[in-house]
Amino acid sequence: MKRHTVFFTLMLLGALFGLAGQATGLDLFGWFPKKVAASGPAASAAMAPPGAGPLAAPASAALAESPPAALSYRSIVRQSAPAVVGVTVAGSHKLEEGEFPPGLEDPFLQFFRGLPGFQGRLPWNDVPFRSQASGFIISSDGVVLTNAHVVREAKEVTVKLSDRREFKAKVLGADPSTDVAVLRINAKNLPTVRMGEVSRLQVGDPVLAIGSPFGFEQSATQGIVSAMGRSLPGDAAVPFIQTDAAVNPGNSGGPLFDASGAVVGINAQIFSRSGGYQGLSFAIPIDVALKVKDQILATGKASHARLGVRIQELDQALAESFGLSRPEGALIVLVQRGSAAAAAGLRAGDVITELNGVAIKHSAELSSRIQMSAAGETVRLKIWRDRAWRELMAKLGAAEEGQPQTPSARSAPQNMPHSPLGLQLRPLSKEEREQTGLDGGLLVIAVAGAAVRAGLRPGDVLLTFNGVPLVSVEQLRALLEKSSKAAALLVERDGIRQFVPLELE
């Protein structure tokens, strides 16, 4: 399970669900049930109101929905559960400074904190662990998919089949960016799952999860797709499928099935304040996992492309300040030096609305599509800049090149003239620019009025106003006088850049 998040595992059901008298249709890859009538005249008559003739759905609606053929949950479990496996991992975790093993911290040790020589942790450095998770077989010769966080720090991995046979597994590769790992066991003629089409999944479609929550093997739970393409902090490469299927610790790495019994995702995370299931479960789309699997089988690792920008989501206020009618696209807040984005001519304040002709509605869509592209690939970007549309071509770099950090700028107050919006500002000194790597900017010393409402605070560095780099307070005053009711400030705080909308009076 990932640290700082609570991981997926399904609650043990008292009985597997069978849906009698009707089938339930499911689309793939999203965040959603749609009832599909059984075929034949009898089914049509049964659904018709008294005295009415047979009902027929409009052909256009049927084509638009195109749900997969539906099975009962009982049929899905009967068909697919033999290919779902338990994954037991043994290893050791290296403690960081001040870290205690979960549940092992002695409250009496708190009295010794701060004493010379006390390191704030137990005397051993590596803590052995043993954990249980899930996985599923994708080829009859023993290839198994699970989560990368499941096998992190593993020294020994054991796969237990549904018939209780156990095999030592070899980790062929693990990709932390997508949280996908590929295992192999020495066995033949194994049962396998069938792969689904995530592009057909829609919000409201029914889903079924099978795994080993808390070690309860072959547990099944059901739910619907709650949302599609969900972005989670630290997981920019994955457009998660959000469901309300009950999962708990131990279900990580297990399959998520659609109504036809095909796998559409790998259960990976939950959002919880209790440590257990609270209705928010997230699965890695199977098309993302299979692409990573192919790379690992071919080269032993997965590689991802990199554009070299930091982005943020647009809201209505920001969209209006940039002259956009809708808050759609990915707003660039930083272009990294020497990156593919810099070479293509992208700059802070650009809004990317299309990638290779496909619309970018949310910033997470850009992140996931770029990272799942290949390094060296050339992409076509449609951007909004200076209230006009432009197209740029960018040759993507490799994610392994890394992303430089941008430090924050903070200093003690000096002589500082007042500016509009309730801000006290001054330009960065030469030493501060050298320290932070910034070419310019205005340091916020104090805030009041409109600045407080915008969320600004002392220590922030104002970099641009409506795309214009800021170098002096007088320049900002002049820009404010020429501005309309809405404007956007690019602000850096603690090394992170973000656009802040301003409502001007």
SULPE-V822500 format. One record per helix or strand of 3 or more residues. SS is the DSSP state (h for helix, s for strand). FROM is the first residue (numbers start at 1). TO is the last residue. Records with the same first field share a line. If there is no record, write none. Layout:
BEGIN
SS->FROM-TO + FROM-TO
END
This chain:
BEGIN
s->23-25 + 34-36 + 84-94 + 126-139 + 143-146 + 154-160 + 166-175 + 180-185 + 206-213 + 216-230 + 240-243 + 255-257 + 262-270 + 281-285 + 309-313 + 330-335 + 351-355 + 378-385 + 388-395 + 423-427 + 442-447 + 461-465 + 486-493 + 496-503
h->41-47 + 59-65 + 73-83 + 107-112 + 148-151 + 198-200 + 286-299 + 316-321 + 340-344 + 363-371 + 399-401 + 420-422 + 430-436 + 450-453 + 473-482
END
